């Protein structure tokens, strides 16, 4: 993802370390492109609940702010073959839009949008299952996968 982006882009990221490797990866990408950066860790996103009674929850505001962008870039460290808890909460909460007739049109607006993934870990590559969770979810929602960029945090001896 070194080339300049031609579509409106937002980076959605989460990491346990505010100034760690993921933030550095996000900042490097953001410097090369004119993008908005949203750190999910700055918002309260409750776990999905069937009754949908969330108190002081930021999910809907965050999700609807993202809808104006054509390209979503998800960034996360690889934790035990998966993403951060906050990123997983965000993804799970998309279900709110799937089973609510009033919200479904907003979810359908994802069709035709694009997404990419930024990852980092001590491994030289992200495990396939890490990338597949994003591909399976967002392709299902009608988004088109563009690219994945992984950075190894392993120090070269």
Order of alpha helices (4+ residues) and beta strands (2+ residues): beta-alpha-beta-alpha-beta-alpha-alpha-alpha-beta-alpha-beta
